[in-house]
Amino acid sequence: MPKHVVSVSIGSSKRNSRAEVYVQSLGETFVLERIGTDGSWEKAIELVKELDGKVDAFGLGGADLYVYAGNRRYTFRDAERMARAAQKTPMLDGSGLKHTLERNAIRLLEAHIGWKDKKVLIPSAVDRFGLAEALDEAGAQVLYGDLIFGLGLPIPLYRLSLLQKIAYILLPIITQLPFQWLYPTGEKQEKQVQDWRQRYFEWADVVAGDWHFIRRFMPQDMRDKVILTNTTTPEDLEFMRARGVARLITTTPRLEGRSFGTNVMEAFIVAAAGKYPLSEADYLEYIARLKLQPEVTELQPAAG
């Protein structure tokens, strides 16, 4: 009987997928499934209640349960309602894996990218604080776009310490707001915004972080740019090719034509481990056992 992982997402149902994977290093088969509810928290909560105790682990997709600033953790009110619906089956939003897998990815990508002084835009760094810290430590020149892309304020932040101080003030308030005010959900994930924020993409060599934020604000001309993200479909790759993106790097390997979100991969690891919660050492052990490494895809034909 394969172990079953279901990501219940408030994102678009157009991105639904299911993959059955045999993991040789574990000697087990896993079914990884994503079910979108098109922005409806109520549908998501009902689905969680229906499947609770019948699957091995849930992913919470299309939203964050937790965001971080330094060593402080903040909980989104809307996502907490959904997480509480899971009484028997553990629910993971990917935040534990982001802190380990994505930090590790920056180290592994040093030979491909050369982070020192590379210009990197992270549209939402509190969603990816481990990634932001790793890039800062690697010597990249990082633009933290949380005020720009999250709140619509034309205030670029270039110092991680300043982002952290602002986050300490704002996150206790922001996490109590309706999630859709802050992040594209449902059909909004398909819509594009063409405005003043695109100039920050032009500045960057690499755009890193959440794919929906990146896609929503991406300008038409992305020639020679690198995207470092997760959760991409074949359609997303065509979207990037059409805009001229040179290279896509996903922090997890592609399964059945797509890279699954960190919430799915974290739920996958919990299902494999058969226990919850997991320590950072547990995550690192399974990242090594499963050989989870960044996958690099060249999107443009080689000049010849």
Secondary structure, 3 states (H helix, E strand, C coil): CCEEEEEEECECHHHCEEEEEEECCCCEEEEEEEEECCCCHHHHHHHHHHHCCCCCEEEEECCCCEEEECCEEEECHHHHHHHHCCCCCCEECCHHHHHHHHHHHHHHCHHHHCCCCCEEEECCCHHHHHHHHHHHHCCCEEEECHHHHHCCCCCCECCHHHHHHHHHHHHHHHCCCCHHHCCCCEHHHHCCCCCCCHHHHHHCCEEECCHHHHHHHCCCCCCCCEEEECCCCHHHHHHHHHHCCCEEEECCCCECCECCCHHHHHHHHHHHHCCCCCCHHHHHHHHHHCCCCCEEEECCCCCC
